[in-house]
Amino acid sequence: MGVFGLLAGSFLNVCIYRLPRGRSVVYPPSSCVKCGRRLEALELVPVLSWLLLRGKCAGCGVKISPRYPLVEGLTSLLFCLSLWKFGLGIELGFSIIFVCLLTAAAFIDLDTMELPDSVSLACAVLGFFYGLTVKNSPLFSVYGAAVGFLMMYAIYRIGSLIYRKEAMGGGDVKLSAAAGAFLGWQGIVLAVYLAFFSALLFLIPALISGVKKRQDKVPFGPAIAAGACAALLFGSTIWNWYFGML
């Protein structure tokens, strides 16, 4: 499963780069973004090729971002965790597609400060199919999407009133609703809570160190994606721990 995750992560790197530019994710074949040289088969091996090439293009020597092996390794880890959580079966198939969509959304938002509607729509459609086939109830997805939308929209409106400007993008609201369609209402409540918690863990040290300023925009898509993945894979464990503390 880890190998499949590496391969999926390699494809996600293509999607993350091309989707915001309106380019096809299947054609033309991968090439160096600077010299345009078509990559050979050995240069497409996930993680290993980056290590062997020491993070540089074999043709022009331009540096290749370490984000490429990071995405591949992260996707591999998420695939393995999905197998551990769900075992072999239909839920595993839904899970790995879901984490792939979330990973793509997170890194596209990091690059462009925008969340593509196409990814959120795909996530929502997947969620409704999941509700129909695995949960045997379309209401599972309807309630989840509604709660995800309402929670994030309320935060969006409150933030806009306080700061007198958009404190959050509409794409964050859409992604939250789409994730809710897959996670259900309990899952998305946990995911949103974890998203804000993880965002604060990054933002507070960044503000203290001066890396970020209060007026700087910070993409929230990665936090939503992280919260949704955590809710999917560890939701029951987290809820049990929380209610056990009470």
C-alpha positions in Angstrom: 0.0 0.0 0.0 2.9 2.3 0.7 4.2 1.9 -2.9 0.8 2.7 -4.3 0.8 5.8 -2.1 4.1 6.9 -3.5 2.8 6.5 -7.0 -0.4 8.3 -6.2 1.7 11.1 -4.6 3.8 11.4 -7.8 0.6 11.9 -9.7 -0.7 14.4 -7.1 2.4 16.5 -7.7 1.4 16.8 -11.3 -2.1 17.8 -10.4 -0.9 20.3 -7.8 1.3 22.0 -10.4 -1.0 21.9 -13.4 -4.6 22.3 -12.1 -4.2 26.0 -11.1 -2.6 26.7 -14.5 -5.6 25.1 -16.3 -3.4 22.4 -17.9 -4.2 18.8 -18.5 -3.0 16.4 -15.8 -2.4 13.5 -18.3 -0.8 15.2 -21.3 1.9 16.2 -22.1 4.3 13.9 -20.1 6.2 15.4 -17.2 9.1 17.7 -18.0 11.4 20.1 -16.3 9.6 23.3 -15.5 12.7 25.4 -16.6 14.4 23.7 -19.5 11.4 21.7 -20.7 13.3 18.5 -21.1 11.0 15.4 -20.9 11.8 13.4 -17.8 13.1 9.9 -18.3 11.6 6.8 -16.6 14.2 6.7 -13.8 13.5 10.4 -13.0 9.9 9.6 -12.3 10.6 7.1 -9.5 9.0 8.7 -6.4 11.3 10.0 -3.7 14.3 7.8 -4.8 14.8 9.8 -8.0 14.9 13.1 -6.1 17.5 11.6 -3.7 19.7 10.2 -6.5 19.6 13.4 -8.4 20.3 15.4 -5.2 17.2 17.5 -5.8 18.4 18.8 -9.2 17.3 18.4 -12.8 19.6 16.0 -14.7 19.5 18.3 -17.7 19.8 22.0 -16.6 20.7 21.5 -12.9 17.9 23.6 -11.6 16.9 22.8 -8.0 13.8 20.6 -7.6 11.7 21.5 -4.6 11.8 19.0 -1.7 8.0 19.4 -1.6 7.8 16.8 -4.4 9.2 13.9 -2.2 7.3 15.4 0.7 3.9 15.0 -1.1 4.9 11.5 -2.2 5.9 10.4 1.3 2.9 12.0 2.9 0.5 10.3 0.5 2.2 6.9 1.1 1.8 7.4 4.9 -1.9 8.3 4.5 -2.5 5.2 2.3 -0.8 3.0 5.0 -2.9 4.6 7.8 -6.0 4.1 5.7 -5.2 0.4 5.3 -4.6 0.2 9.1 -7.9 1.9 9.8 -10.3 0.2 7.3 -8.5 -2.9 6.1 -9.1 -4.2 2.6 -12.5 -3.3 1.3 -14.7 -0.6 -0.2 -14.0 1.8 2.7 -10.3 1.7 1.9 -11.0 2.7 -1.7 -13.1 5.7 -0.6 -10.6 6.7 2.0 -7.5 6.8 -0.2 -9.4 8.9 -2.8 -10.5 11.2 -0.1 -7.0 11.8 1.3 -5.7 12.3 -2.2 -8.2 15.1 -2.8 -7.4 16.7 0.5 -3.7 16.5 -0.2 -4.1 18.2 -3.6 -6.3 20.9 -2.1 -3.9 21.6 0.7 -0.8 22.1 -1.5 -2.6 24.0 -4.2 -3.8 26.4 -1.5 -0.3 26.7 -0.2 0.9 27.6 -3.7 -1.9 29.9 -4.9 -3.9 30.9 -1.8 -6.9 29.5 -3.7 -8.9 26.2 -3.4 -10.1 25.0 -6.8 -13.8 24.3 -7.0 -13.1 21.2 -9.0 -11.4 19.5 -6.1 -14.1 20.5 -3.6 -16.8 19.3 -6.0 -15.0 16.0 -6.5 -14.7 15.6 -2.7 -18.5 16.3 -2.2 -19.5 13.9 -4.9 -17.3 11.2 -3.4 -18.8 11.9 0.0 -22.4 11.4 -1.2 -21.4 8.2 -2.9 -19.8 7.1 0.3 -23.0 7.9 2.3 -25.1 6.0 -0.2 -22.9 2.9 -0.5 -21.1 2.5 2.9 -23.4 4.3 5.3 -26.5 3.3 3.4 -28.0 6.8 4.1 -27.9 9.9 1.9 -28.7 11.9 5.1 -25.3 11.0 6.5 -23.7 13.2 3.8 -26.5 15.8 3.7 -26.2 16.5 7.4 -22.4 16.5 7.3 -22.2 18.9 4.3 -24.7 21.2 6.0 -22.9 21.3 9.3 -19.5 21.8 7.6 -20.9 24.6 5.5 -22.7 26.4 8.4 -19.8 26.1 10.8 -17.3 27.5 8.4 -19.7 30.1 7.0 -20.4 31.4 10.5 -16.7 31.7 11.2 -16.3 33.4 7.8 -19.0 36.0 8.6 -17.9 36.6 12.1 -14.3 37.1 11.0 -15.3 39.5 8.3 -17.3 41.6 10.8 -14.4 41.7 13.3 -11.6 42.5 10.9 -13.8 44.4 8.4 -12.4 42.3 5.6 -12.5 38.7 4.4 -10.7 36.7 7.2 -11.3 33.5 5.2 -11.9 32.6 1.6 -15.1 31.1 0.2 -13.0 28.1 -0.9 -12.5 27.2 2.7 -16.3 27.2 3.2 -16.8 24.9 0.2 -14.0 22.5 1.2 -15.4 22.2 4.7 -18.9 21.4 3.3 -17.4 18.9 0.9 -15.3 17.2 3.6 -18.5 17.1 5.8 -20.3 15.1 3.1 -17.7 12.4 3.6 -17.1 12.6 7.3 -20.7 13.1 8.5 -21.7 15.8 11.0 -19.8 14.4 13.9 -16.6 14.0 11.8 -16.7 17.5 10.4 -17.3 19.1 13.8 -14.1 17.4 15.0 -12.3 18.2 11.8 -13.0 21.9 12.0 -11.9 22.0 15.7 -8.7 20.2 14.8 -8.2 22.5 11.8 -8.2 25.6 14.0 -6.1 24.0 16.6 -3.4 23.0 14.0 -3.6 26.5 12.5 -2.9 28.1 15.8 0.0 25.7 16.5 1.6 27.1 13.3 0.4 30.7 13.5 1.3 31.6 17.1 5.0 30.7 16.8 5.1 32.3 13.3 3.8 35.6 14.7 6.1 35.5 17.7 9.2 34.8 15.6 8.2 37.5 13.0 8.0 35.0 10.2 4.3 36.1 9.7 2.7 39.4 10.5 -0.9 40.0 11.6 -1.9 41.4 8.3 -0.4 38.5 6.3 -2.7 36.1 4.6 -2.4 32.5 5.6 -3.9 29.7 3.6 -6.4 27.7 5.7 -7.0 24.9 3.3 -4.0 22.8 4.6 -5.5 23.1 8.1 -8.9 21.9 6.9 -7.2 19.0 5.1 -5.2 18.0 8.1 -8.2 18.2 10.4 -10.3 16.1 8.0 -7.6 13.5 7.6 -7.2 13.3 11.4 -10.9 13.0 11.9 -11.2 10.2 9.3 -8.3 8.1 10.6 -8.3 8.8 14.4 -11.8 10.3 15.0 -13.2 7.6 17.2 -10.0 7.5 19.2 -10.0 11.2 19.7 -13.7 11.3 20.7 -13.2 8.4 23.2 -10.2 10.2 24.8 -12.2 13.5 25.0 -15.3 12.0 26.6 -13.1 9.9 28.8 -11.5 13.1 30.1 -15.0 14.4 31.0 
